[in-house]
Amino acid sequence: MNTSDAHAFETELLGLLELYGKPAPTDAALALWWRTLEPFPWSVVSRALSLHAAECQFAPTPADLVGRIRALDGRPAPEEAWSIAVEATDEAATVVWTGEMAEAWGVAQPILEAGDKVGARQAFVATYARLVADARRTLVPAAWRASLGHDPERRTEALTRAVEQGRLPHQHAAALLPPPKPNGEIAAVAGLLAGNVHRLPDLQARNARRFVATVRAALAGQEPPRSEEASESA
């Protein structure tokens, strides 16, 4: 938070304490509240205040809100993180994970490759929990990244899902998508330009050839050819 958030912070905090029948804090106590929560963005602090009001029967302490804020960083719980990371065993799969998940997977992978799935999961969970605790203590935000598999359809699905979940920005994910497959007409036109023949229905073929002829004429600075229908009507 910054000083421009101070008024909104004080207003929401006093309102929350009033809900629980607590008196307004002294200036010294309010300053301590501010120093404790200042490292976090106001939007996250405000959400934590609202969640506390909705979910807890007791007045909050600064530690209560810090705990809620750390839980709002988007990092999955250890078991969910393991279920995501273990997909990396499939080279065709695209895995979207955090730095902590990737590092914990580096510890677990050799154990899994040795045939001990239970030991690998335990090693992953313990390492991941420690890394997440360290990151939250030092206020490091979650950083999601993609490990790309070679299956283009599964890559598209994984990246689309990551954008929908807010884990990857749209532009970054779009840059990682495989190129779209051309449809039949585009492929046919491209083939004609390249001198390759593609089987098309007669009307499609005529239209495609006319389009190619128009493009070639434009490139040569010539007038585009007239359509067969126009020639017949003339």
Backbone as CSV, one residue per row, in Angstrom:
resi,resn,N_x,N_y,N_z,CA_x,CA_y,CA_z,C_x,C_y,C_z
1,MET,0.851,-1.185,0.000,0.000,0.000,0.000,0.886,1.234,0.000
2,ASN,0.326,2.343,-0.402,1.031,3.615,-0.300,0.144,4.617,0.431
3,THR,0.658,5.827,0.597,-0.056,6.809,1.426,-1.431,7.162,0.855
4,SER,-1.599,7.036,-0.454,-2.908,7.343,-1.038,-3.973,6.318,-0.636
5,ASP,-3.542,5.166,-0.131,-4.483,4.132,0.316,-4.827,4.256,1.801
6,ALA,-4.148,5.166,2.501,-4.269,5.212,3.962,-5.699,5.494,4.417
7,HIS,-6.368,6.430,3.757,-7.721,6.792,4.194,-8.678,5.613,4.003
8,ALA,-8.618,4.975,2.837,-9.498,3.829,2.583,-9.191,2.694,3.554
9,PHE,-7.915,2.476,3.835,-7.532,1.423,4.775,-8.105,1.697,6.160
10,GLU,-7.947,2.926,6.635,-8.453,3.264,7.970,-9.970,3.116,8.024
11,THR,-10.656,3.582,6.979,-12.118,3.505,6.955,-12.605,2.057,7.012
12,GLU,-12.014,1.193,6.187,-12.462,-0.210,6.161,-12.087,-0.945,7.443
13,LEU,-10.907,-0.666,7.973,-10.491,-1.343,9.202,-11.382,-0.941,10.371
14,LEU,-11.657,0.357,10.510,-12.512,0.811,11.611,-13.921,0.247,11.464
15,GLY,-14.407,0.187,10.216,-15.728,-0.399,9.995,-15.766,-1.868,10.376
16,LEU,-14.695,-2.602,10.056,-14.642,-4.019,10.402,-14.605,-4.214,11.914
17,LEU,-13.781,-3.429,12.598,-13.700,-3.549,14.056,-15.030,-3.192,14.710
18,GLU,-15.722,-2.213,14.126,-17.029,-1.826,14.670,-18.025,-2.980,14.554
19,LEU,-17.947,-3.747,13.470,-18.833,-4.907,13.317,-18.700,-5.882,14.479
20,TYR,-17.492,-5.984,15.016,-17.236,-6.917,16.112,-17.363,-6.247,17.481
21,GLY,-17.871,-5.021,17.486,-18.067,-4.324,18.757,-16.780,-3.856,19.404
22,LYS,-15.743,-3.663,18.608,-14.458,-3.225,19.141,-14.305,-1.713,18.990
23,PRO,-13.659,-1.063,19.959,-13.442,0.381,19.850,-12.398,0.687,18.785
24,ALA,-12.397,1.920,18.326,-11.381,2.334,17.357,-10.004,2.221,17.994
25,PRO,-9.005,1.747,17.264,-7.667,1.615,17.842,-7.047,2.979,18.101
26,THR,-6.118,3.010,19.013,-5.370,4.238,19.267,-4.489,4.543,18.060
27,ASP,-3.944,5.748,18.043,-3.058,6.116,16.936,-1.862,5.173,16.853
28,ALA,-1.342,4.782,18.000,-0.185,3.878,18.013,-0.562,2.507,17.456
29,ALA,-1.748,2.014,17.852,-2.189,0.711,17.350,-2.479,0.771,15.854
30,LEU,-3.099,1.872,15.414,-3.397,2.021,13.991,-2.110,2.071,13.170
31,ALA,-1.092,2.750,13.721,0.203,2.803,13.033,0.819,1.412,12.914
32,LEU,0.631,0.586,13.934,1.158,-0.779,13.886,0.408,-1.611,12.849
33,TRP,-0.909,-1.448,12.789,-1.692,-2.110,11.745,-1.131,-1.738,10.365
34,TRP,-0.901,-0.454,10.181,-0.425,0.033,8.881,0.949,-0.541,8.542
35,ARG,1.879,-0.510,9.480,3.230,-1.017,9.211,3.210,-2.509,8.886
36,THR,2.314,-3.238,9.522,2.248,-4.680,9.287,1.709,-5.007,7.900
37,LEU,0.716,-4.254,7.459,0.044,-4.573,6.197,0.529,-3.736,5.020
38,GLU,1.348,-2.741,5.268,1.817,-1.843,4.206,2.511,-2.571,3.053
39,PRO,3.265,-3.653,3.284,3.949,-4.296,2.152,3.021,-4.904,1.107
40,PHE,1.750,-5.093,1.439,0.830,-5.760,0.518,0.028,-4.737,-0.283
41,PRO,-0.386,-5.067,-1.511,-1.226,-4.154,-2.294,-2.560,-3.901,-1.596
42,TRP,-3.068,-2.688,-1.741,-4.327,-2.341,-1.088,-5.472,-3.237,-1.567
43,SER,-5.488,-3.577,-2.840,-6.571,-4.422,-3.346,-6.616,-5.760,-2.618
44,VAL,-5.446,-6.306,-2.283,-5.386,-7.588,-1.584,-5.771,-7.411,-0.117
45,VAL,-5.312,-6.317,0.499,-5.665,-6.046,1.893,-7.173,-5.868,2.025
46,SER,-7.763,-5.119,1.104,-9.209,-4.893,1.145,-9.976,-6.208,1.014
47,ARG,-9.503,-7.069,0.136,-10.170,-8.367,-0.022,-10.044,-9.204,1.247
48,ALA,-8.883,-9.155,1.884,-8.684,-9.913,3.124,-9.614,-9.408,4.225
49,LEU,-9.801,-8.093,4.305,-10.724,-7.528,5.290,-12.148,-8.024,5.041
50,SER,-12.551,-8.028,3.773,-13.903,-8.477,3.431,-14.089,-9.959,3.729
51,LEU,-13.078,-10.763,3.405,-13.173,-12.197,3.674,-13.244,-12.482,5.167
52,HIS,-12.497,-11.722,5.952,-12.538,-11.931,7.399,-13.943,-11.650,7.928
53,ALA,-14.546,-10.563,7.441,-15.898,-10.228,7.888,-16.894,-11.324,7.524
54,ALA,-16.689,-11.956,6.372,-17.637,-12.969,5.905,-17.429,-14.330,6.557
55,GLU,-16.212,-14.607,7.023,-15.885,-15.977,7.424,-15.534,-16.159,8.896
56,CYS,-15.259,-15.089,9.609,-14.754,-15.249,10.978,-15.686,-14.579,11.988
57,GLN,-15.870,-15.230,13.132,-16.753,-14.705,14.169,-16.031,-13.787,15.150
58,PHE,-14.725,-13.677,15.013,-13.953,-12.897,15.980,-13.227,-11.749,15.284
59,ALA,-12.973,-10.704,16.050,-12.286,-9.532,15.512,-10.892,-9.915,15.019
60,PRO,-10.429,-9.279,13.953,-9.136,-9.658,13.389,-7.964,-9.052,14.154
61,THR,-6.843,-9.720,14.040,-5.557,-9.163,14.457,-4.737,-8.959,13.190
62,PRO,-3.677,-8.181,13.243,-2.825,-8.056,12.054,-2.344,-9.408,11.536
63,ALA,-2.013,-10.320,12.448,-1.537,-11.644,12.024,-2.619,-12.409,11.265
64,ASP,-3.884,-12.253,11.682,-4.980,-12.912,10.972,-5.021,-12.472,9.511
65,LEU,-4.903,-11.171,9.306,-4.998,-10.648,7.947,-3.774,-11.017,7.119
66,VAL,-2.600,-11.018,7.728,-1.398,-11.435,7.000,-1.551,-12.877,6.526
67,GLY,-2.088,-13.733,7.393,-2.318,-15.118,6.991,-3.277,-15.227,5.824
68,ARG,-4.345,-14.439,5.862,-5.307,-14.463,4.764,-4.673,-13.952,3.479
69,ILE,-3.892,-12.888,3.587,-3.269,-12.302,2.399,-2.320,-13.299,1.748
70,ARG,-1.545,-13.985,2.559,-0.604,-14.962,2.002,-1.328,-16.111,1.314
71,ALA,-2.505,-16.431,1.810,-3.285,-17.503,1.185,-3.947,-17.047,-0.111
72,LEU,-3.937,-15.744,-0.365,-4.569,-15.197,-1.565,-3.585,-15.018,-2.714
73,ASP,-2.355,-15.529,-2.574,-1.348,-15.282,-3.605,-1.495,-16.186,-4.820
74,GLY,-2.468,-17.096,-4.800,-2.721,-17.935,-5.962,-1.905,-19.201,-6.034
75,ARG,-1.012,-19.423,-5.092,-0.226,-20.660,-5.117,-1.107,-21.839,-4.692
76,PRO,-1.075,-22.937,-5.421,-1.885,-24.100,-5.037,-1.380,-24.732,-3.742
77,ALA,-2.266,-25.438,-3.070,-1.859,-26.240,-1.916,-0.929,-27.358,-2.395
78,PRO,-0.120,-27.925,-1.495,0.880,-28.919,-1.916,0.326,-30.091,-2.719
79,GLU,-0.808,-30.651,-2.313,-1.336,-31.812,-3.030,-1.794,-31.433,-4.438
80,GLU,-2.416,-30.267,-4.567,-2.820,-29.813,-5.902,-1.589,-29.534,-6.752
81,ALA,-0.572,-28.938,-6.137,0.663,-28.653,-6.866,1.300,-29.942,-7.387
82,TRP,1.272,-31.000,-6.575,1.820,-32.283,-7.009,1.049,-32.830,-8.205
83,SER,-0.273,-32.721,-8.178,-1.079,-33.248,-9.280,-0.796,-32.497,-10.577
84,ILE,-0.419,-31.229,-10.469,-0.047,-30.453,-11.657,1.351,-30.841,-12.122
85,ALA,2.288,-30.885,-11.177,3.685,-31.121,-11.532,3.910,-32.497,-12.130
86,VAL,3.181,-33.504,-11.652,3.415,-34.871,-12.115,3.067,-35.028,-13.595
87,GLU,2.318,-34.080,-14.153,2.034,-34.118,-15.588,3.303,-33.950,-16.412
88,ALA,4.362,-33.421,-15.796,5.620,-33.218,-16.512,6.280,-34.534,-16.907
89,THR,5.789,-35.653,-16.398,6.320,-36.948,-16.821,5.945,-37.254,-18.267
90,ASP,4.932,-36.578,-18.775,4.470,-36.780,-20.152,5.055,-35.675,-21.021
91,GLU,5.967,-36.020,-21.917,6.631,-35.013,-22.742,5.672,-34.329,-23.709
92,ALA,4.524,-34.918,-23.952,3.543,-34.287,-24.837,2.746,-33.206,-24.125
93,ALA,2.734,-33.236,-22.798,1.882,-32.333,-22.013,2.556,-30.988,-21.799
94,THR,1.753,-29.933,-21.839,2.203,-28.600,-21.451,1.797,-28.371,-20.004
95,VAL,2.760,-28.017,-19.178,2.521,-27.833,-17.747,2.708,-26.360,-17.403
96,VAL,1.688,-25.760,-16.814,1.777,-24.380,-16.334,1.921,-24.442,-14.825
97,TRP,3.080,-24.001,-14.320,3.373,-24.141,-12.898,4.162,-22.953,-12.387
98,THR,4.333,-22.890,-11.068,5.097,-21.807,-10.451,6.554,-22.213,-10.318
99,GLY,7.391,-21.229,-9.981,8.797,-21.529,-9.763,9.013,-22.522,-8.646
100,GLU,8.207,-22.417,-7.585,8.338,-23.357,-6.469,7.979,-24.782,-6.895
101,MET,6.961,-24.909,-7.747,6.570,-26.230,-8.230,7.664,-26.837,-9.099
102,ALA,8.246,-26.018,-9.973,9.307,-26.518,-10.847,10.520,-26.958,-10.037
103,GLU,10.875,-26.162,-9.019,12.031,-26.517,-8.193,11.763,-27.782,-7.380
104,ALA,10.575,-27.896,-6.821,10.232,-29.098,-6.059,10.185,-30.324,-6.967
105,TRP,9.745,-30.134,-8.203,9.731,-31.246,-9.146,11.153,-31.728,-9.447
106,GLY,12.097,-30.794,-9.493,13.483,-31.187,-9.708,14.005,-32.101,-8.618
107,VAL,13.485,-31.959,-7.404,13.862,-32.839,-6.293,13.151,-34.185,-6.415
108,ALA,11.883,-34.147,-6.796,11.069,-35.369,-6.812,11.291,-36.237,-8.043
109,GLN,11.636,-35.630,-9.157,11.712,-36.377,-10.414,12.669,-37.573,-10.369
110,PRO,13.907,-37.419,-9.863,14.795,-38.591,-9.825,14.244,-39.730,-8.969
111,ILE,13.547,-39.371,-7.902,12.965,-40.401,-7.032,11.859,-41.136,-7.772
112,LEU,11.046,-40.378,-8.517,9.973,-40.998,-9.293,10.545,-41.892,-10.385
113,GLU,11.605,-41.427,-11.043,12.219,-42.220,-12.111,12.834,-43.508,-11.570
114,ALA,13.180,-43.511,-10.279,13.716,-44.723,-9.649,12.608,-45.701,-9.273
115,GLY,11.343,-45.293,-9.493,10.222,-46.192,-9.254,9.492,-45.991,-7.940
116,ASP,9.864,-44.957,-7.170,9.241,-44.725,-5.858,8.290,-43.531,-5.957
117,LYS,7.039,-43.791,-6.362,6.082,-42.697,-6.531,5.696,-42.081,-5.195
118,VAL,5.537,-42.906,-4.162,5.169,-42.383,-2.841,6.279,-41.491,-2.303
119,GLY,7.519,-41.953,-2.402,8.643,-41.144,-1.934,8.791,-39.862,-2.723
120,ALA,8.524,-39.930,-4.031,8.611,-38.734,-4.868,7.570,-37.705,-4.448
121,ARG,6.349,-38.173,-4.212,5.295,-37.243,-3.785,5.638,-36.612,-2.446
122,GLN,6.130,-37.399,-1.508,6.493,-36.868,-0.195,7.617,-35.842,-0.308
123,ALA,8.613,-36.136,-1.137,9.721,-35.198,-1.324,9.235,-33.908,-1.967
124,PHE,8.338,-34.048,-2.946,7.796,-32.867,-3.613,7.020,-32.008,-2.629
125,VAL,6.102,-32.626,-1.897,5.241,-31.880,-0.976,6.071,-31.153,0.076
126,ALA,7.056,-31.824,0.654,7.879,-31.198,1.689,8.688,-30.038,1.120
127,THR,9.291,-30.245,-0.050,10.098,-29.184,-0.667,9.229,-28.011,-1.078
128,TYR,8.102,-28.312,-1.691,7.202,-27.257,-2.150,6.678,-26.437,-0.979
129,ALA,6.253,-27.091,0.088,5.728,-26.373,1.254,6.786,-25.445,1.840
130,ARG,8.028,-25.907,1.888,9.109,-25.068,2.424,9.362,-23.867,1.520
131,LEU,9.396,-24.095,0.212,9.655,-23.004,-0.729,8.535,-21.969,-0.705
132,VAL,7.291,-22.434,-0.624,6.158,-21.507,-0.579,6.182,-20.702,0.714
133,ALA,6.482,-21.351,1.828,6.559,-20.638,3.107,7.633,-19.562,3.054
134,ASP,8.785,-19.882,2.467,9.859,-18.892,2.343,9.425,-17.730,1.456
135,ALA,8.768,-18.047,0.337,8.333,-16.999,-0.587,7.296,-16.090,0.053
136,ARG,6.376,-16.669,0.782,5.344,-15.855,1.425,5.925,-15.012,2.549
137,ARG,6.890,-15.541,3.253,7.506,-14.782,4.341,8.257,-13.565,3.804
138,THR,8.846,-13.707,2.624,9.602,-12.603,2.030,8.778,-11.826,1.002
139,LEU,7.470,-12.113,0.941,6.513,-11.387,0.093,6.838,-11.507,-1.389
140,VAL,7.328,-12.664,-1.813,7.585,-12.909,-3.234,6.282,-13.363,-3.890
141,PRO,5.796,-12.656,-4.909,4.533,-13.067,-5.543,4.701,-14.352,-6.340
142,ALA,3.599,-15.032,-6.557,3.628,-16.253,-7.369,3.963,-15.894,-8.812
143,ALA,4.865,-16.652,-9.408,5.266,-16.430,-10.800,4.978,-17.703,-11.590
144,TRP,3.976,-17.631,-12.454,3.574,-18.790,-13.245,4.299,-18.783,-14.583
145,ARG,4.679,-19.958,-15.047,5.315,-20.088,-16.352,4.908,-21.419,-16.971
146,ALA,5.130,-21.528,-18.282,4.712,-22.726,-19.011,5.922,-23.544,-19.434
147,SER,5.820,-24.846,-19.212,6.778,-25.807,-19.755,6.070,-26.503,-20.913
148,LEU,6.507,-26.217,-22.134,5.744,-26.606,-23.318,5.994,-28.057,-23.712
149,GLY,4.900,-28.794,-23.923,4.976,-30.139,-24.469,4.859,-30.099,-25.979
150,HIS,5.076,-31.247,-26.627,5.108,-31.238,-28.089,3.747,-31.487,-28.732
151,ASP,2.696,-31.742,-27.937,1.355,-31.924,-28.495,0.687,-30.554,-28.636
152,PRO,0.463,-30.062,-29.865,-0.075,-28.705,-30.038,-1.481,-28.525,-29.488
153,GLU,-2.329,-29.550,-29.616,-3.697,-29.412,-29.113,-3.711,-29.318,-27.592
154,ARG,-2.924,-30.139,-26.934,-2.865,-30.084,-25.470,-2.197,-28.794,-25.003
155,ARG,-1.275,-28.284,-25.791,-0.659,-27.005,-25.437,-1.701,-25.897,-25.470
156,THR,-2.511,-25.883,-26.523,-3.559,-24.870,-26.629,-4.522,-24.963,-25.452
157,GLU,-4.934,-26.172,-25.109,-5.860,-26.359,-23.987,-5.250,-25.866,-22.678
158,ALA,-3.991,-26.222,-22.422,-3.347,-25.845,-21.159,-3.156,-24.339,-21.058
159,LEU,-2.739,-23.701,-22.150,-2.507,-22.257,-22.122,-3.824,-21.496,-22.010
160,THR,-4.846,-21.968,-22.700,-6.159,-21.319,-22.603,-6.690,-21.401,-21.180
161,ARG,-6.564,-22.570,-20.581,-7.019,-22.745,-19.199,-6.229,-21.844,-18.245
162,ALA,-4.927,-21.699,-18.470,-4.095,-20.856,-17.607,-4.506,-19.392,-17.696
163,VAL,-4.870,-18.944,-18.893,-5.346,-17.560,-19.049,-6.670,-17.383,-18.327
164,GLU,-7.575,-18.341,-18.481,-8.881,-18.259,-17.813,-8.731,-18.237,-16.299
165,GLN,-7.724,-18.920,-15.775,-7.491,-18.969,-14.332,-6.666,-17.787,-13.834
166,GLY,-6.256,-16.903,-14.736,-5.468,-15.745,-14.343,-4.021,-16.066,-14.029
167,ARG,-3.538,-17.202,-14.498,-2.170,-17.609,-14.180,-1.153,-17.130,-15.211
168,LEU,-1.601,-16.882,-16.436,-0.728,-16.351,-17.473,-1.426,-15.180,-18.145
169,PRO,-0.687,-14.104,-18.472,-1.304,-13.015,-19.231,-1.631,-13.469,-20.644
170,HIS,-2.679,-12.889,-21.194,-3.178,-13.326,-22.497,-2.110,-13.215,-23.579
171,GLN,-1.408,-12.081,-23.636,-0.435,-11.879,-24.704,0.707,-12.882,-24.618
172,HIS,1.154,-13.167,-23.399,2.242,-14.129,-23.232,1.802,-15.519,-23.684
173,ALA,0.598,-15.916,-23.279,0.095,-17.232,-23.672,-0.102,-17.317,-25.179
174,ALA,-0.606,-16.234,-25.783,-0.842,-16.241,-27.228,0.455,-16.448,-28.000
175,ALA,1.542,-15.886,-27.488,2.832,-16.042,-28.164,3.347,-17.478,-28.110
176,LEU,2.840,-18.265,-27.170,3.285,-19.653,-27.020,2.399,-20.646,-27.754
177,LEU,1.270,-20.172,-28.293,0.348,-21.075,-28.971,0.945,-21.575,-30.280
178,PRO,0.630,-22.811,-30.679,1.082,-23.297,-31.984,0.363,-22.541,-33.089
179,PRO,0.967,-22.438,-34.288,0.292,-21.724,-35.380,-0.991,-22.435,-35.769
180,PRO,-2.021,-21.673,-36.162,-3.290,-22.311,-36.540,-3.146,-23.118,-37.823
181,LYS,-3.926,-24.194,-37.905,-3.932,-24.996,-39.124,-4.787,-24.298,-40.179
182,PRO,-4.316,-24.201,-41.431,-5.145,-23.578,-42.467,-6.343,-24.452,-42.792
183,ASN,-7.475,-23.791,-43.096,-8.630,-24.587,-43.505,-8.466,-25.032,-44.957
184,GLY,-9.426,-25.787,-45.443,-9.278,-26.385,-46.761,-9.081,-25.384,-47.877
185,GLU,-9.854,-24.283,-47.850,-9.754,-23.312,-48.928,-8.411,-22.607,-48.901
186,ILE,-7.955,-22.211,-47.696,-6.673,-21.526,-47.594,-5.551,-22.441,-48.050
187,ALA,-5.623,-23.716,-47.642,-4.597,-24.669,-48.050,-4.600,-24.847,-49.565
188,ALA,-5.788,-24.860,-50.152,-5.881,-25.031,-51.597,-5.272,-23.855,-52.334
189,VAL,-5.596,-22.628,-51.871,-5.040,-21.434,-52.501,-3.528,-21.410,-52.346
190,ALA,-3.066,-21.733,-51.127,-1.619,-21.769,-50.905,-0.969,-22.795,-51.819
191,GLY,-1.636,-23.928,-52.017,-1.089,-24.953,-52.893,-1.036,-24.501,-54.337
192,LEU,-2.069,-23.804,-54.782,-2.078,-23.308,-56.152,-0.969,-22.290,-56.380
193,LEU,-0.769,-21.400,-55.403,0.311,-20.422,-55.525,1.667,-21.107,-55.594
194,ALA,1.777,-22.226,-54.883,3.045,-22.957,-54.869,3.165,-23.919,-56.038
195,GLY,2.121,-24.007,-56.870,2.159,-24.922,-57.991,1.715,-26.320,-57.656
196,ASN,1.168,-26.527,-56.443,0.675,-27.845,-56.048,-0.826,-27.918,-56.275
197,VAL,-1.319,-29.052,-56.707,-2.736,-29.213,-57.025,-3.472,-29.787,-55.829
198,HIS,-4.575,-29.157,-55.415,-5.441,-29.673,-54.354,-6.810,-29.935,-54.957
199,ARG,-7.414,-31.039,-54.629,-8.727,-31.404,-55.153,-9.794,-30.514,-54.526
200,LEU,-10.563,-29.827,-55.369,-11.623,-28.941,-54.897,-12.871,-29.148,-55.752
201,PRO,-14.045,-28.872,-55.201,-15.239,-28.818,-56.041,-15.044,-27.771,-57.132
202,ASP,-15.757,-27.929,-58.255,-15.529,-27.058,-59.409,-15.635,-25.581,-59.068
203,LEU,-16.705,-25.194,-58.328,-16.896,-23.782,-58.020,-15.777,-23.278,-57.130
204,GLN,-15.428,-24.057,-56.141,-14.332,-23.667,-55.260,-13.047,-23.530,-56.055
205,ALA,-12.818,-24.477,-56.954,-11.590,-24.456,-57.741,-11.528,-23.203,-58.601
206,ARG,-12.660,-22.864,-59.263,-12.674,-21.663,-60.104,-12.400,-20.422,-59.278
207,ASN,-13.067,-20.324,-58.114,-12.856,-19.155,-57.264,-11.418,-19.067,-56.788
208,ALA,-10.849,-20.209,-56.410,-9.471,-20.211,-55.937,-8.524,-19.796,-57.045
209,ARG,-8.739,-20.348,-58.278,-7.853,-19.997,-59.387,-7.978,-18.523,-59.734
210,ARG,-9.214,-17.994,-59.680,-9.416,-16.582,-59.983,-8.713,-15.705,-58.953
211,PHE,-8.784,-16.135,-57.671,-8.098,-15.376,-56.626,-6.590,-15.369,-56.862
212,VAL,-6.044,-16.545,-57.213,-4.607,-16.639,-57.472,-4.222,-15.766,-58.655
213,ALA,-5.039,-15.815,-59.723,-4.750,-15.007,-60.903,-4.790,-13.522,-60.568
214,THR,-5.732,-13.124,-59.709,-5.836,-11.722,-59.298,-4.604,-11.293,-58.519
215,VAL,-4.159,-12.159,-57.605,-2.964,-11.842,-56.826,-1.753,-11.706,-57.728
216,ARG,-1.599,-12.654,-58.668,-0.448,-12.613,-59.565,-0.488,-11.378,-60.456
217,ALA,-1.687,-11.021,-60.929,-1.815,-9.838,-61.768,-1.448,-8.581,-60.998
218,ALA,-1.899,-8.502,-59.744,-1.577,-7.334,-58.925,-0.079,-7.226,-58.694
219,LEU,0.557,-8.368,-58.468,2.005,-8.361,-58.258,2.748,-7.921,-59.515
220,ALA,2.170,-8.230,-60.682,2.809,-7.870,-61.946,2.389,-6.492,-62.437
221,GLY,1.509,-5.823,-61.682,1.050,-4.500,-62.077,0.073,-4.524,-63.230
222,GLN,-0.635,-5.633,-63.422,-1.584,-5.775,-64.516,-3.008,-5.680,-64.000
223,GLU,-3.936,-5.535,-64.932,-5.348,-5.535,-64.579,-5.761,-6.944,-64.168
224,PRO,-6.593,-7.086,-63.142,-7.039,-8.422,-62.749,-7.899,-9.037,-63.835
225,PRO,-7.874,-10.355,-64.009,-8.692,-11.009,-65.038,-10.171,-10.903,-64.715
226,ARG,-10.987,-10.894,-65.772,-12.436,-10.848,-65.579,-12.932,-12.237,-65.238
227,SER,-14.013,-12.301,-64.418,-14.585,-13.590,-64.053,-15.235,-14.231,-65.262
228,GLU,-15.424,-15.571,-65.210,-16.072,-16.279,-66.304,-17.494,-15.795,-66.495
229,GLU,-18.169,-15.488,-65.360,-19.549,-15.014,-65.463,-19.600,-13.677,-66.180
230,ALA,-18.622,-12.792,-65.866,-18.597,-11.484,-66.508,-18.297,-11.626,-67.986
231,SER,-17.392,-12.565,-68.337,-17.049,-12.767,-69.739,-18.251,-13.265,-70.521
232,GLU,-19.029,-14.193,-69.905,-20.196,-14.742,-70.585,-21.270,-13.687,-70.794
233,SER,-21.452,-12.795,-69.790,-22.489,-11.772,-69.916,-22.120,-10.734,-70.949
234,ALA,-20.784,-10.548,-71.180,-20.351,-9.589,-72.181,-20.594,-10.167,-73.574
